[in-house]
Every structure is written in structure tokens, then in C-alpha cells.
Amino acid sequence: MIHSVLVANRGEIARRVLRTCRELGIATVAVHSDADAEAPHVREADAAVRLPGNAPADTYLRGDLLVAAARAAGADAVHPGYGFLSENAGFARAVQEAGLVWIGPPPNAIEAMASKTRAKKLMAEAQVPLLAPLDADEVTEADLPVLVKAAAGGGGRGMRVVRERATLTGEIEAARAEAASAFGDGEVFVEPYVEDGRHVEVQVLADAHGTVWTLGTRDCSLQRRHQKVVEEAPAPGLDDALRATLADAARAAARAVDYRGAGTVEFLVSGQGRPYFLEMNTRLQVEHPVTECVYGLDLVAQQIQVAEGAALPADGPPPPRGHAVEARLYAEDPAHDWQPQTGTLWRLDVPGDVRVDSGVADGSEIGVHYDPMLAKVIACAPTRSAAVRKLARALEQAHVHGPVTNRDLLVRSLRHPDFAAAGMDTGFYTRHLAELTTPAAADAADAACALLAAALAQAVHDEPARPRVAARTGGWRNLASAPHLRRYADRDGAEHEVRYVWGRDGRPAPVSPPDVRVVTARADAVVLESGGVRRRYPVAVYGDRVFAGSHAFTALPRLPEPENVTEPGSLLAAMPGTVVRLAEGLREGSTVTAGQPLLWLEAMKMEHRVAAPAAGRVTALHVSEGQQVDVGTLLAVVAE
């Protein structure tokens, strides 16, 4: 029996494991970096151990420190969660050698699947269908497009789609560098790229007594940068024959490595319905909640019971019921190249009958060291359409007060006709991102009303004691003063002005637009009527940040300040991060072409390329490899 579990992870998955341990009566131990000292997972555990430093390489990737923490806190088992060292065979062995229970698959199984190139060879022997790797030196125009992929790790890092033969060598080198930085292993391989394929996976659960369950399918096709955004179970639109093929292949993959515990076998399904093995994730998946909803199981509890030696029922898992859809809420800006966002998350509240798995809480600081996912929101219902509708509405009504997120994109994606018709594939955002991030006329009108609501709510807060009736003295009458002015910037930096006057009823009234009437105005909410329709806009203020409805604004000084002037051709950091690479030979005086990559910033586990805005000469280079930069830091100057 396991009595105390150290969770060798952070954030959402750490809280998820802690929750199940509490329900099972198991004591818990958290670990934390300095940046996570006040994180929710630390507060919720029975004990916590500090891992000095902030960077993952100094903290959550230090297996020796994690084992020492388990020993110091008296834990008798370790759960790795997902990411970090969850698929590291050496760490699994170190845990077992320390006399602790490893809540995961055998190290040999992890090792067998750790390298995608070795895993493909193993799967070929098990007769699992797969895409054959290509020799990079022999790729021709007829082979394009191809995918360059890191042999280790995942999460979209070290992956490049190549559509022009001339760029293949450069993309291979870029993928190698990114893979080496992310996983400590620069091995990459090349395989055919299946256009518009679907990402379908099978959840497996195996015990030490020879029983292997396959728990249906999941569709994870909505992806950005090869990372999943929306997942659902079961995968829609698959015929019974294909489902059986996928289940048989997943079972064969698990048996080929003598698998135990929870794992996922991932496939790419072509438009013609042909499945190809991608990889096996020897851990719990981020999207496991949709399978839990459909099968009524707690997969973390199953992991723990298998680790204790329990046998799975030989007659198989419970029958599936209904449909579940999960959306990942990220602190990122989809309209601006998915740039990760940082700052204070003042409030996160998702209403409705949905499950919310989150690693943050009100007041959490979103930093640059870790993945930008704030929460997973999961809706379950008897049918797919009902689950999708429930999830979209819950996200639409959510209060997300903090950095820019992908919330609006998620709502529009779930309501897109292609998604509703189960016509999504991995190219969904390639085709639809522009339309999904461009506000419609109704959105623009709503934003205008939200801006007005923000200004009126602040006016009521700042000037609550307004006379309700104008005073009269002899032949003189107090007249309303000139309109008041408030200035705001929206999320794109565009500036807006709102002018209002105080009415005799003591309420502020807008000067324009004339067709909007103020029904009620309080410091925390404003009700406006436009076109005969009333809408309520909750308002929350945090310093100079104002949230009204689903919109966010930054309050500006009432009088414009002189703008900061930057030299033409200046390249500014769009996010805080670390300069991980400079282009080979780049220095002041270098001649560059338009769009040429000059340097790479790493933020929230992803690399972001900074390119020359035009052809010219580098007249200034202000950063070097390894340097930390903040938003707005001047990186370089390119003179045309």
C-alpha cells in the first residue's frame, strides 16, 4: 500500500494528482521552484520541498533533487505527472533504486518508446501501421512536404514542416538546436507530412498481470504549433472498422514493450482513413479528463492501484457513455503569432456545469519559465453537440482577468461550422486563424459598449457624490460642466476616448453614441441599452487595467503623454524571455535580407524567431546568447 506520494511536477497536473491522493487517503508532498513558492499546488499538499532556482533545468528536471526530496519528506512513492521527467527512464530507475514506488510504466518501456526513431522500428516489428522515415539527403521535390521531427520529447518542439527543398537543411539544423535545448537530445528525423490529417489517439491502461485495456479514442486535431488546443472523446466520424484497427494497434504497441499503467498511443489518420503510428506517450496525457468523463474512471487512481500491484478486471473497462470536449486556456495572443503573455492573473472563474483543471488561482503570477496553460475546461454531455455548446458557453461567460488569453479563439473555434460538422484536422488553424481572430461587426459593437461601460463604472467609482437635482439661485442656474474625458488602450494598443456628462438623475451619460442609453451604472457593473436590447457589463478594475464584460482595456492618462520614439528598424522584444541563439556570424555591420532570422527568444518552453523587417545592415546589436530580456527591450537595429 502506498501511504505518501511525492508529485514530481507543478501546476495543473500536480493539483490533479493531489486531488486524487486526498480522495484515496494518501498523504502528499509537493516540490517547488522559487518562482512557484506560493503556487496553489504547494499550498494544497501536506508537505512541500523547495528546489532552489527558477529554470526547469535547475529544479523540476533535477532527478537527484526530486529523489532527495521524497526521502526527506518520508514519501514512499513518486508520481511524475506529465512533462519534465515523466518519460525519463533514468529518473524512473533512480526512484526505484531509492526504494520508492514509481507510479508509471517500467523504465524499459519508457526507454523503448523514448526515441521516436527506435519506437518506429519496434512498432514495425509489431506490425503497427506507420510512416516510413526518409533519408534527409535523398529527399526530392516529389517527397514534399516533409516533417522534420525531434526523436525525443514532444509538445511541438523540434518540429518543422518543410515545403521547399532548399530550406530543408536549415530547418533540420534549427530543429536540432531547439530539440537539444529542450530535451538535451538533438537527434531529428524526416518523414512524409500528411496534409490535413487527423490526430487520433487511444488511451491504454495495463496491469502487471497481462491485462491491457483500450479506453476508446480521442481526437486532438485542433493544434497550434503542433501543440493541442481542443481535444474530445470519442473521436467523431470514425467507422467501427477503423476504431477496431486503432484499438488493436494500440494494444499491440503496449504489449510490445510490456507496458504497465496509463499510456497513450498516438496516430495520424489520413483523409482516406488510413492510420499511421506517431508515438507512444509513456505517461498520463494532458487531455486525459475527456476519457475519464466518458468512462467514469479516475485514471490517476488507476495508476496508483496498478503501481500497488492491483489487477484490472479481466472483463474490460466500463462501457463508454456520452461525449466530452476539453479546451486548453492559454495565456497567449493568437492574433499575434501566438505570443505567450505574462503578468498577474487577478481572477479566473468559469461558470456552468463544467470541470476546470487549473494550476493557477486568483492572484497567481504568470511568468516566463513554464508552459502558458492556465486551465483546462471540460464539458460532458450525452451528445457531441450538447458538450460543444456547453463548453463554448462556459468559456464565453468566464471571467478571465489578467494577461491576454486564447479564450475568444476557443469560443469561435467551437462554434465554427467545420468543427460542428466534425470536419477538423491538423490544418484547421492554418485555414481559419485569420477569420477566427478578426472581430465581426457584432464583436466591434460589443467592444464599443464595453469600453463605454468601463468609463462609466470608473466615473461612478471616482465621483460617487453627484447632485441629483441642479440647484437654482435667483436668475442663475448651475449648468453641467463640459463633457468629461477618459482615455483607454485596447489589447492591440489602439487608443480610444470616451466622453460623458452627468445627468440630473446623478448618472453619467455618454456624449456618443447617441443610440446607447444608460439603464444603470455602478462601479462594478453597467447596464446599457442599444437598439432596444439591454446588456449587462460586469466591470473590474486592477490598477490601470479595466475589464468590462469579455473585453480588457488599459486606462491612460487623461492628457496624452509624449510617445517614446524608437529608431526606424528597431527590433523590440515582444515578450520577456531568454536569447537562446543568434544567427551564425551575426554582428554589427552584417548585411541581412528581409525576413532573415536574426535571433531566437525562448519563452514558456517555446522558441520565437525574430527576423529582419527589411533588407539592410545591422547597425546595432544589443543582446547576446543567454541574456534575459523584458518586453520592449531593444534587441537590434536594421537600417534599410
Disulfide bonds with the S-S distance in Angstrom:
none
